[in-house]
Amino acid sequence: MSDSSPLPPVRLHPEAELARDALSTPLLSRAARLARWAGPETRVDAGGGLVDEQVPAAAEALGLSGDDAAADASEAWRVAVDTGLVEILDEEEGTVTAGEDLALLTGGSPQDVLAVWLAALETVLADASVPDLDGLVAEDGEVDLSALDWDPEAEAEFLDGVLGNLYLLTAGEDTPADAPVPLPALAASVIVPSDMGEPTNDVLEQVSEAMMRLDDQFRMLEPVGLVAYRPVDEALMAEADEEPAAPVDDTDVSRYGMVRLTPLGLYGLRARLLEAGFEAPAVGDLADKGADALLDGTAAFPPGAAQAETEQWLQRREALAAARELLAAARGADAGAPLRRLRCQQALSLVGASAEPALREVLDDAELGGLARVWLTEHGAADVPAPSEAMVYWLTIDTVAAQLAAEGNSEELRALVEGLARQHGGFFEAVWRVEHPATADVLEAMGRLHPDKKVAKEARKAAFKARSQQGG
């Protein structure tokens, strides 16, 4: 992802709800329990980890058993130390005490709780980027790093890329927020080049290797509450010459792993993206800003997010005052003005009849008069003056310019262009004279989009006249 362009807006759950989710995650709740369990006899090693002989007692305090009990207890302790729930008093003696941040989990604000959880997330993400060291421990107990093909920066970048793509898929308006993503598709999104048609065998092998790495990593990330994960079916990891214990369905994509961001995970990744310098908007960010910020800020939003943001903005304002503020912010002759007016029109569609005086006040405004007439007519207002021909053509250019800015060369815009040329005889001969900054650009786009060569040629000729008139 590039940090030069904004990411899609996300819809976050309330912070109080997210804080409750954070407190209930297995990892943070275990870390808090160990912080309360630790006492004067607790000892840590030079790295801050529990000494080996005390790990079983920690696991017992957490009610853990089985092969992973010691590892899970050690991880919870590491999170407790890294998040400030436990403080090391004397590094030489290895003594500890409850950290100041432990009280935040019960007496702090939701933001305090989430700050502790974010620190826990960073610990787990760092651990998830470290490869499995089993089999690399020498007889003297040291790890033989020379036998390990591992680039820490590349590994962290790989995981960040995967999580970034998962964020995009979760934020996208076309994907339900709770829809899981197949692990093969997610792995392919960071391995297969976008311009590659059929992946080569070498690329497919890389995707398979990435899936196995991600399977391990998502298993680690689930206890901290970042993701909900259905692991890869163990039967798929069996050797090729082994017969499965039971018949398996090779067409069931869920057997290859399914993952989705939790609401807490969406919050956490957005926080990390903001920290890294990305523009990562969330619905509600503009609710306390002015109308100019709302119209400019939602310009690139997909329709659903733009409406949700606008609804929150309107909820904080009286209808008539909001309408006047929106109309004032919609004025302008800059390149972004047509799209601002389109967003203004969409926002005003959510305002009730009490806003009517604001619309009548701009009936004679060259930029807003057409928009006002549309609103008044749609709301069944009486005595709405008919627009002049010049106003109709100006509004047409403004509308098409806004659609071009919002959607590019979409099928909907193509249909609009065809309809305009078909319904208005002499359209191009009249419209090139319209004094609108975008007239020439709109006519050039119409010439590009219209399927009829004769009509397209007329549009291009009109665009040339318009540009000549504008001195271009």
C-alpha positions as CSV (number, residue, x, y, z in Angstrom):
1,M,0.0,0.0,0.0
2,S,1.1,3.5,-0.7
3,D,0.8,6.1,2.1
4,S,0.1,8.9,-0.4
5,S,-3.6,8.1,-1.0
6,P,-6.3,7.7,1.6
7,L,-7.6,4.3,2.5
8,P,-11.3,3.4,2.4
9,P,-13.2,4.7,5.5
10,V,-14.0,2.1,8.1
11,R,-16.9,1.9,10.5
12,L,-15.6,1.3,14.0
13,H,-17.5,0.1,17.0
14,P,-17.8,2.4,20.0
15,E,-14.6,2.6,22.1
16,A,-16.4,1.4,25.2
17,E,-17.5,-1.8,23.3
18,L,-14.0,-2.2,21.9
19,A,-12.4,-1.8,25.4
20,R,-14.7,-4.6,26.7
21,D,-13.6,-6.8,23.7
22,A,-10.0,-6.1,24.6
23,L,-10.4,-7.0,28.2
24,S,-12.0,-10.3,27.2
25,T,-9.3,-11.4,24.8
26,P,-7.5,-14.5,26.1
27,L,-4.1,-13.0,25.9
28,L,-4.7,-9.7,27.7
29,S,-6.9,-11.3,30.3
30,R,-4.2,-13.9,31.0
31,A,-1.5,-11.1,31.2
32,A,-3.6,-9.2,33.7
33,R,-4.2,-12.3,35.8
34,L,-0.4,-13.0,35.9
35,A,0.3,-9.4,36.9
36,R,-2.0,-9.9,39.9
37,W,-0.6,-13.3,40.6
38,A,3.1,-12.1,40.7
39,G,4.5,-11.5,44.2
40,P,7.7,-11.0,46.1
41,E,8.9,-14.5,45.3
42,T,8.4,-14.1,41.5
43,R,11.6,-14.0,39.6
44,V,12.5,-13.1,36.0
45,D,15.6,-13.7,33.9
46,A,17.7,-11.1,32.2
47,G,15.2,-10.7,29.3
48,G,12.3,-10.2,31.6
49,G,10.8,-13.6,31.1
50,L,9.7,-15.8,34.0
51,V,12.5,-18.1,35.2
52,D,11.9,-21.7,34.0
53,E,11.0,-23.1,37.4
54,Q,8.2,-20.6,37.9
55,V,6.5,-21.2,34.5
56,P,4.5,-24.2,35.7
57,A,3.1,-22.3,38.6
58,A,2.1,-19.4,36.2
59,A,0.4,-21.9,33.9
60,E,-1.5,-23.4,36.9
61,A,-2.6,-19.9,38.0
62,L,-4.0,-19.4,34.5
63,G,-5.8,-22.8,34.5
64,L,-3.7,-24.0,31.6
65,S,-2.8,-27.6,30.9
66,G,-1.5,-29.6,28.0
67,D,1.5,-29.3,25.7
68,D,1.1,-25.6,25.1
69,A,0.5,-24.6,28.7
70,A,4.1,-23.4,29.4
71,A,4.4,-21.5,26.1
72,D,1.0,-19.8,26.6
73,A,1.9,-18.8,30.1
74,S,5.3,-17.5,29.0
75,E,3.7,-15.4,26.3
76,A,1.1,-14.0,28.7
77,W,3.9,-13.0,31.0
78,R,5.9,-11.4,28.2
79,V,2.8,-9.3,27.3
80,A,2.3,-8.3,30.9
81,V,5.8,-7.0,31.1
82,D,5.7,-5.3,27.7
83,T,2.4,-3.5,28.4
84,G,3.4,-2.2,31.8
85,L,1.1,-4.5,33.7
86,V,4.2,-5.8,35.4
87,E,7.2,-3.7,36.3
88,I,10.7,-5.1,36.9
89,L,12.0,-3.7,40.2
90,D,15.6,-5.0,40.2
91,E,17.1,-6.5,37.0
92,E,20.0,-8.2,38.9
93,E,17.7,-9.7,41.5
94,G,14.9,-10.4,39.0
95,T,12.2,-9.0,41.3
96,V,8.9,-7.6,40.0
97,T,5.8,-5.7,41.1
98,A,2.5,-4.8,39.6
99,G,2.9,-2.0,37.0
100,E,1.0,1.3,37.1
101,D,-0.9,0.3,33.9
102,L,-2.6,-2.6,35.7
103,A,-5.0,-0.2,37.4
104,L,-6.0,1.2,34.0
105,L,-7.7,-2.1,33.1
106,T,-10.3,-1.7,35.9
107,G,-10.2,2.1,36.6
108,G,-9.1,3.7,33.3
109,S,-11.1,5.1,30.4
110,P,-11.8,3.0,27.3
111,Q,-9.0,4.8,25.6
112,D,-6.6,3.7,28.4
113,V,-7.7,0.1,28.0
114,L,-7.3,0.2,24.3
115,A,-3.8,1.7,24.6
116,V,-2.7,-1.2,26.8
117,W,-4.3,-3.6,24.2
118,L,-2.4,-1.9,21.4
119,A,0.9,-2.4,23.3
120,A,0.0,-6.1,23.6
121,L,-0.8,-6.3,19.9
122,E,2.7,-5.0,19.1
123,T,4.3,-7.7,21.2
124,V,2.3,-10.4,19.5
125,L,3.0,-9.0,16.0
126,A,6.7,-9.0,16.8
127,D,6.6,-12.6,18.0
128,A,4.6,-13.6,14.9
129,S,7.4,-12.4,12.7
130,V,9.9,-14.7,14.4
131,P,10.3,-18.1,12.8
132,D,10.0,-21.4,14.6
133,L,13.3,-22.1,16.3
134,D,12.7,-25.7,17.1
135,G,15.5,-27.9,15.8
136,L,18.0,-24.9,15.8
137,V,19.0,-25.2,19.4
138,A,22.6,-26.5,19.7
139,E,23.8,-28.8,22.5
140,D,25.0,-25.9,24.6
141,G,21.5,-24.4,24.5
142,E,22.3,-21.6,22.0
143,V,20.3,-21.0,18.9
144,D,22.2,-21.5,15.7
145,L,21.1,-18.5,13.7
146,S,23.5,-19.3,10.9
147,A,21.2,-22.2,10.0
148,L,18.2,-19.9,9.7
149,D,17.3,-18.1,6.5
150,W,15.5,-15.2,8.2
151,D,15.3,-11.5,7.4
152,P,13.5,-9.8,10.3
153,E,12.6,-6.7,8.3
154,A,11.4,-8.7,5.3
155,E,9.3,-11.0,7.5
156,A,7.7,-8.0,9.3
157,E,7.0,-6.3,6.0
158,F,5.4,-9.5,4.6
159,L,3.0,-9.7,7.6
160,D,2.3,-6.0,7.5
161,G,1.4,-6.4,3.8
162,V,-0.9,-9.3,4.4
163,L,-2.7,-7.4,7.3
164,G,-2.9,-4.3,5.1
165,N,-4.7,-6.3,2.4
166,L,-7.0,-7.8,5.0
167,Y,-7.8,-4.3,6.2
168,L,-8.6,-3.2,2.7
169,L,-10.9,-6.2,2.2
170,T,-12.6,-5.5,5.5
171,A,-13.0,-1.8,4.8
172,G,-14.3,-2.3,1.3
173,E,-18.0,-1.5,0.8
174,D,-18.6,-4.5,-1.5
175,T,-17.5,-7.0,1.2
176,P,-19.6,-7.7,4.4
177,A,-17.5,-6.7,7.4
178,D,-17.9,-10.2,8.9
179,A,-17.1,-12.1,5.8
180,P,-14.0,-14.3,6.2
181,V,-11.3,-14.3,3.6
182,P,-9.9,-17.6,2.2
183,L,-6.2,-17.9,3.2
184,P,-5.1,-18.9,-0.3
185,A,-6.6,-15.6,-1.7
186,L,-5.0,-13.6,1.0
187,A,-1.6,-15.2,0.5
188,A,-1.9,-14.7,-3.3
189,S,-2.7,-11.0,-2.8
190,V,0.9,-10.4,-1.7
191,I,2.7,-13.0,-3.8
192,V,1.1,-13.0,-7.3
193,P,1.9,-10.0,-9.4
194,S,-1.2,-8.0,-10.3
195,D,-0.4,-8.2,-14.0
196,M,0.2,-11.9,-14.0
197,G,-2.4,-13.9,-15.8
198,E,-2.0,-17.6,-15.0
199,P,0.4,-18.1,-12.0
200,T,3.5,-20.2,-12.7
201,N,4.3,-23.3,-10.7
202,D,7.0,-21.4,-9.0
203,V,4.6,-18.6,-7.9
204,L,2.0,-21.2,-6.8
205,E,4.7,-22.9,-4.6
206,Q,5.5,-19.5,-3.1
207,V,1.7,-19.0,-2.3
208,S,1.6,-22.4,-0.7
209,E,4.6,-21.6,1.5
210,A,3.1,-18.2,2.4
211,M,-0.1,-20.0,3.4
212,M,1.8,-22.2,5.9
213,R,3.6,-19.2,7.4
214,L,0.3,-17.3,7.7
215,D,-1.4,-20.3,9.3
216,D,1.2,-20.2,12.1
217,Q,1.0,-16.4,12.4
218,F,-2.8,-16.2,12.5
219,R,-2.9,-18.9,15.2
220,M,-0.7,-16.6,17.2
221,L,-2.7,-13.5,16.4
222,E,-6.2,-14.9,17.3
223,P,-5.7,-14.9,21.1
224,V,-4.9,-11.2,21.2
225,G,-8.2,-10.6,19.4
226,L,-6.9,-9.3,16.1
227,V,-8.5,-11.9,13.9
228,A,-11.0,-14.7,14.0
229,Y,-9.3,-17.7,12.3
230,R,-10.2,-21.1,11.1
231,P,-6.9,-22.9,10.7
232,V,-5.8,-25.0,7.7
233,D,-7.1,-28.5,7.9
234,E,-4.5,-30.7,9.4
235,A,-5.2,-33.4,6.8
236,L,-3.9,-31.1,4.1
237,M,-0.5,-31.0,5.9
238,A,-0.1,-34.8,5.7
239,E,2.5,-36.2,3.5
240,A,1.4,-36.7,-0.1
241,D,1.8,-40.5,0.1
242,E,-0.3,-40.7,3.3
243,E,-3.9,-41.8,3.0
244,P,-6.3,-39.5,4.9
245,A,-8.1,-41.1,7.8
246,A,-11.5,-40.0,6.3
247,P,-12.7,-38.9,2.9
248,V,-11.9,-35.2,2.3
249,D,-13.6,-32.6,0.1
250,D,-10.9,-30.9,-2.0
251,T,-13.4,-28.3,-3.2
252,D,-14.2,-27.0,0.3
253,V,-12.1,-23.8,0.3
254,S,-12.6,-23.3,4.0
255,R,-10.3,-26.3,4.6
256,Y,-7.4,-24.2,3.4
257,G,-8.0,-21.6,6.2
258,M,-10.4,-18.7,6.6
259,V,-9.6,-15.4,8.4
260,R,-11.4,-12.1,9.2
261,L,-10.5,-9.1,11.2
262,T,-12.5,-8.6,14.3
263,P,-14.0,-5.2,15.1
264,L,-11.1,-4.9,17.6
265,G,-8.7,-5.9,15.0
266,L,-10.0,-3.3,12.6
267,Y,-9.5,-0.7,15.3
268,G,-6.0,-2.0,16.0
269,L,-4.8,-2.0,12.4
270,R,-6.2,1.4,11.7
271,A,-4.3,2.7,14.7
272,R,-1.1,1.2,13.4
273,L,-1.7,2.6,9.9
274,L,-2.2,6.1,11.3
275,E,1.0,5.7,13.3
276,A,2.8,4.7,10.1
277,G,1.6,7.9,8.3
278,F,-1.3,6.5,6.3
279,E,-4.5,8.5,5.8
280,A,-7.0,6.0,7.3
281,P,-10.4,7.7,7.8
282,A,-13.2,6.3,10.0
283,V,-16.8,7.2,9.7
284,G,-17.5,9.8,12.3
285,D,-14.2,11.6,12.0
286,L,-15.9,14.6,10.4
287,A,-19.0,14.9,12.6
288,D,-17.6,17.8,14.6
289,K,-15.9,19.6,11.6
290,G,-17.4,22.3,9.3
291,A,-19.4,21.6,6.2
292,D,-16.4,22.4,4.0
293,A,-14.5,19.5,5.7
294,L,-17.5,17.2,5.4
295,L,-18.0,17.8,1.6
296,D,-14.3,17.6,0.8
297,G,-13.6,14.7,3.2
298,T,-16.4,12.5,1.8
299,A,-15.6,13.4,-1.8
300,A,-13.7,10.1,-2.3
301,F,-15.9,8.0,0.1
302,P,-18.0,5.2,-1.4
303,P,-21.8,6.0,-1.2
304,G,-22.6,4.0,1.9
305,A,-19.8,5.5,3.9
306,A,-20.5,9.0,2.7
307,Q,-24.1,8.8,3.7
308,A,-23.2,7.4,7.2
309,E,-20.7,10.2,7.7
310,T,-23.2,12.8,6.6
311,E,-25.9,11.4,8.9
312,Q,-23.7,11.6,11.9
313,W,-22.8,15.2,10.9
314,L,-26.4,16.2,10.5
315,Q,-27.4,14.6,13.9
316,R,-25.3,17.3,15.7
317,R,-27.0,20.2,13.9
318,E,-30.3,21.9,13.5
319,A,-31.7,21.2,10.0
320,L,-32.0,24.8,8.7
321,A,-28.6,25.9,10.0
322,A,-27.0,22.7,8.5
323,A,-28.6,23.3,5.1
324,R,-27.2,26.9,5.0
325,E,-23.8,25.7,6.0
326,L,-23.8,23.0,3.4
327,L,-24.9,25.4,0.6
328,A,-22.2,27.9,1.6
329,A,-19.5,25.2,1.5
330,A,-20.7,24.0,-1.9
331,R,-19.8,27.2,-3.7
332,G,-16.7,27.5,-5.8
333,A,-15.1,27.3,-9.2
334,D,-12.2,25.1,-8.3
335,A,-11.7,21.6,-9.7
336,G,-13.3,20.0,-6.7
337,A,-16.4,22.2,-6.6
338,P,-18.7,20.0,-8.8
339,L,-18.2,17.0,-6.5
340,R,-18.7,19.2,-3.4
341,R,-22.1,20.3,-4.9
342,L,-23.0,16.6,-5.6
343,R,-22.2,15.7,-2.0
344,C,-24.1,18.7,-0.8
345,Q,-27.1,17.6,-2.9
346,Q,-26.9,14.2,-1.4
347,A,-26.6,15.6,2.1
348,L,-29.6,17.8,1.6
349,S,-31.6,14.8,0.6
350,L,-31.3,13.7,4.2
351,V,-32.6,17.0,5.6
352,G,-36.3,17.5,6.2
353,A,-38.7,20.1,5.0
354,S,-37.6,22.6,7.7
355,A,-34.6,23.3,5.6
356,E,-36.8,24.8,2.8
357,P,-36.0,28.5,3.6
358,A,-32.2,27.9,3.1
359,L,-32.9,26.4,-0.4
360,R,-35.2,29.3,-1.4
361,E,-32.5,31.8,-0.4
362,V,-30.2,30.5,-3.2
363,L,-32.7,30.2,-6.0
364,D,-31.0,33.1,-7.9
365,D,-27.5,31.8,-7.2
366,A,-25.7,30.9,-10.4
367,E,-24.0,27.9,-8.8
368,L,-26.7,26.7,-6.4
369,G,-30.0,27.7,-8.0
370,G,-30.4,24.6,-10.1
371,L,-29.6,22.3,-7.1
372,A,-32.1,24.3,-5.0
373,R,-34.9,23.8,-7.6
374,V,-34.3,20.1,-7.7
375,W,-34.5,19.8,-3.9
376,L,-37.7,21.9,-3.7
377,T,-39.4,20.0,-6.4
378,E,-38.5,16.6,-4.9
379,H,-39.9,17.8,-1.5
380,G,-43.2,18.9,-3.1
381,A,-42.7,22.7,-2.5
382,A,-45.0,25.1,-4.1
383,D,-44.1,28.1,-6.3
384,V,-40.8,26.7,-7.5
385,P,-39.6,28.9,-10.4
386,A,-38.7,27.2,-13.6
387,P,-35.0,27.3,-14.4
388,S,-33.7,29.2,-17.4
389,E,-32.1,27.2,-20.3
390,A,-28.7,28.5,-19.3
391,M,-29.2,27.2,-15.7
392,V,-30.2,23.8,-17.0
393,Y,-27.2,23.5,-19.2
394,W,-24.9,24.8,-16.4
395,L,-26.3,22.2,-14.0
396,T,-25.9,19.5,-16.6
397,I,-22.2,20.3,-17.0
398,D,-21.8,20.5,-13.2
399,T,-23.5,17.1,-12.7
400,V,-21.4,15.3,-15.3
401,A,-18.2,16.9,-14.0
402,A,-19.1,15.6,-10.5
403,Q,-19.9,12.1,-11.8
404,L,-16.5,12.1,-13.6
405,A,-14.7,13.0,-10.4
406,A,-16.6,10.5,-8.3
407,E,-16.8,7.5,-10.6
408,G,-14.6,8.0,-13.7
409,N,-15.8,6.4,-16.9
410,S,-18.5,4.3,-15.3
411,E,-21.3,2.6,-17.1
412,E,-23.8,4.8,-15.3
413,L,-22.0,7.9,-16.6
414,R,-21.9,6.4,-20.1
415,A,-25.7,5.9,-19.9
416,L,-26.1,9.5,-18.7
417,V,-24.1,10.9,-21.6
418,E,-26.1,8.9,-24.2
419,G,-29.3,10.1,-22.6
420,L,-28.3,13.7,-22.7
421,A,-27.3,13.6,-26.4
422,R,-30.5,11.8,-27.3
423,Q,-33.0,13.9,-25.4
424,H,-31.7,17.4,-26.2
425,G,-31.6,18.3,-29.9
426,G,-28.8,20.7,-30.6
427,F,-27.3,19.9,-27.2
428,F,-23.7,20.3,-28.2
429,E,-24.2,23.5,-30.2
430,A,-25.7,25.1,-27.1
431,V,-23.7,23.5,-24.3
432,W,-20.2,24.6,-25.4
433,R,-21.2,28.2,-24.6
434,V,-21.8,27.4,-20.9
435,E,-19.5,29.4,-18.7
436,H,-18.4,26.6,-16.4
437,P,-14.8,25.8,-15.7
438,A,-15.4,22.1,-16.5
439,T,-17.3,22.6,-19.8
440,A,-14.5,21.6,-22.1
441,D,-13.4,18.7,-20.0
442,V,-17.0,17.4,-19.8
443,L,-17.5,17.6,-23.6
444,E,-14.2,15.8,-24.2
445,A,-15.3,13.1,-21.8
446,M,-18.7,12.8,-23.6
447,G,-16.8,12.4,-26.9
448,R,-14.7,9.7,-25.3
449,L,-17.7,7.9,-23.8
450,H,-20.4,8.1,-26.4
451,P,-20.5,4.9,-28.6
452,D,-21.9,6.6,-31.7
453,K,-19.0,7.9,-33.7
454,K,-21.0,10.8,-35.2
455,V,-22.2,12.0,-31.8
456,A,-18.7,11.6,-30.3
457,K,-17.3,13.7,-33.1
458,E,-19.8,16.5,-32.4
459,A,-18.9,16.4,-28.7
460,R,-15.2,16.7,-29.5
461,K,-15.9,19.7,-31.8
462,A,-17.9,21.3,-29.1
463,A,-15.1,20.7,-26.6
464,F,-12.7,22.5,-29.0
465,K,-15.0,25.5,-29.2
466,A,-15.4,25.6,-25.4
467,R,-11.6,25.5,-24.9
468,S,-11.1,28.2,-27.4
469,Q,-13.8,30.3,-25.7
470,Q,-12.0,29.8,-22.4
471,G,-8.7,30.9,-23.9
472,G,-7.2,27.4,-23.7
